[in-house]
Amino acid sequence: MAITVRHFVSPLLSLSSKALRWKTTTATALKNCKASAAGKEKSRSKSKPKALVLEKRRTRSGVEVDLGLLRRYRDTNIPHLPVLLCEVLRAFQPLALRSFVDCTLGAASHSSAVIEEHEEMELYVGMDVDPVAHQLALPRIQNVVSSRGPKLKAYTQLANFKDIKCILDAIAIEDDHLVISSGVEGIFIDLGVSSMQVDCSERGFSVLNNGPLDMRMGPQASLSAADILNSWPEDEIGRILRDYGEESNWVHLQKQIVGARANRPFHCTKQLVKLIQKSTSLTRGRQGWIKTATRVFQALRIAVNNELENLEDALYSCFNCLAPGGRLAVISFHSLEDRIVKQTFLNLVNCGGRQNPDQHEADNHLCKENISEVEVSEDGETWFKDRVHGKYGTILTKRPITPSLKEETFNPRCRSAKLRVLQKLSTPR
Ligand SMILES: C[S@@+](CC[C@H](N)C(=O)[O-])C[C@H]1O[C@@H](n2cnc3c(N)ncnc32)[C@H](O)[C@@H]1O
């Protein structure tokens, strides 16, 4: 049976153990809600040593990393390992996961593991904004799904996760999926760029390998990093370096970029890296310029892909799509993302969604009061430690869970990962 998804240009793939089919569909404009900028988190512990403060703000995972599991779900063709895999499986383990959405397919490692772990699954939806990742994930999903009976229906979609609601609505209408009529039981987001994207110099994400200044994750992004560097006003360039890169030297760099582009427009990453090397104080050495370059690249990537607005919109939509009792798990890789996840989770569990601007003051007060309502878990899932209970849900991770030292040793790229999980209440308190 063919599937029609209204509102999308991108092809929808429906996979089941019986059938695999594509259908390209018509496009209409999708609503792109304006997101408010995430508020700056107060630094309350300025005087404490940095390492101590970092350890306190997070909970290093106490889950024993299963290297066999990691090896099993890695993609052997590419140097990619799923991050916090055991913790993600644990987060969804207690649920009867009849429906599950992976918003960031990547190489489909997390997806494959979750599907295999939940035999009760009847509906799986995976999406990625990157056509290369989407193509890579297809055979892997097909492989795990083909070993299951016709009970499990699987769909993959080349799409931005901010459009999750439209995608699920379209699937529900087309295939008459009663299983998602009251929402999906599990949603997972693994943010950031994948190893495949970073390691492919043609994509322009790598500081160390020369490539075009592109950085678009998917074809929907209209601007490339070169477009921003060559055409944006000076103060806008400064703003993204400061706000998205958290680069302290942003004023100097903004001036250098604007001066350099007047002589020769930017077209490759090497040009930008050379400018950063020259602008970074010699005393800071290689680590100094690499760190600055990483922050500048992060700023450009976030701006090109509108990452922060998309994330906030997506979190509200995901909560909206969750079934009562369903869980949303998010892995973030830098403090800007994590701040948005943390703040939006608080809004969601306390206010059920975005705050009405008129009520902002009163609700903010209410939210802050509820935040202090933290309880130590008394049921079986003691690995979650502290929780935050709100009117509409519970944050199961008051502090984010970070990889164990063993996982960090095995996969150094996971070291900045943070996992936060929330559960929607069956009925508001
Ligand atoms: C860290 S990788 C995910 C890896 C994946 N969990 C796995 O097991 O292989 C992040 C993926 O998210 C995708 N992505 C980033 N932003 C997205 C968005 N707004 N919508 C959909 N996919 C997105 C990227 O293209 C990338 O493939």
The ligand as an SDF file (V2000), in Angstrom:
LIG
                    3D

 27 29  0  0  0  0  0  0  0  0999 V2000
   25.0800   11.9230   16.3270 C   0  0  0  0  0  0  0  0  0  0  0  0
   24.2790   11.5000   14.8390 S   0  0  0  0  0  0  0  0  0  0  0  0
   23.1310   10.2570   15.2980 C   0  0  0  0  0  0  0  0  0  0  0  0
   23.7610    8.9050   15.4030 C   0  0  0  0  0  0  0  0  0  0  0  0
   22.7370    7.8080   15.6090 C   0  0  0  0  0  0  0  0  0  0  0  0
   22.0830    7.8850   16.8900 N   0  0  0  0  0  0  0  0  0  0  0  0
   23.3150    6.4400   15.4190 C   0  0  0  0  0  0  0  0  0  0  0  0
   22.9900    5.5540   16.2260 O   0  0  0  0  0  0  0  0  0  0  0  0
   24.0670    6.2210   14.4980 O   0  0  0  0  0  0  0  0  0  0  0  0
   23.2360   12.8870   14.6290 C   0  0  0  0  0  0  0  0  0  0  0  0
   22.4010   12.8180   13.3640 C   0  0  0  0  0  0  0  0  0  0  0  0
   21.3550   13.7800   13.5290 O   0  0  0  0  0  0  0  0  0  0  0  0
   21.0820   14.3430   12.2910 C   0  0  0  0  0  0  0  0  0  0  0  0
   20.4160   15.6190   12.5400 N   0  0  0  0  0  0  0  0  0  0  0  0
   20.9390   16.7530   13.0450 C   0  0  0  0  0  0  0  0  0  0  0  0
   20.0030   17.7100   13.1250 N   0  0  0  0  0  0  0  0  0  0  0  0
   18.8540   17.1560   12.6720 C   0  0  0  0  0  0  0  0  0  0  0  0
   17.5260   17.6440   12.5210 C   0  0  0  0  0  0  0  0  0  0  0  0
   17.1950   18.9100   12.8360 N   0  0  0  0  0  0  0  0  0  0  0  0
   16.5850   16.7920   12.0570 N   0  0  0  0  0  0  0  0  0  0  0  0
   16.8990   15.5070   11.7380 C   0  0  0  0  0  0  0  0  0  0  0  0
   18.1450   15.0010   11.8350 N   0  0  0  0  0  0  0  0  0  0  0  0
   19.1120   15.8160   12.3090 C   0  0  0  0  0  0  0  0  0  0  0  0
   22.4450   14.4660   11.6260 C   0  0  0  0  0  0  0  0  0  0  0  0
   22.3130   14.5480   10.2430 O   0  0  0  0  0  0  0  0  0  0  0  0
   23.1380   13.1880   12.0890 C   0  0  0  0  0  0  0  0  0  0  0  0
   22.9930   12.1670   11.1510 O   0  0  0  0  0  0  0  0  0  0  0  0
  1  2  1  0
  2  3  1  0
  2 10  1  0
  3  4  1  0
  4  5  1  0
  5  6  1  0
  5  7  1  0
  7  8  2  0
  7  9  1  0
 10 11  1  0
 11 12  1  0
 11 26  1  0
 12 13  1  0
 13 14  1  0
 13 24  1  0
 14 15  1  0
 14 23  1  0
 15 16  2  0
 16 17  1  0
 17 18  1  0
 17 23  2  0
 18 19  1  0
 18 20  2  0
 20 21  1  0
 21 22  2  0
 22 23  1  0
 24 25  1  0
 24 26  1  0
 26 27  1  0
M  CHG  2   2   1   9  -1
M  END
$$$$
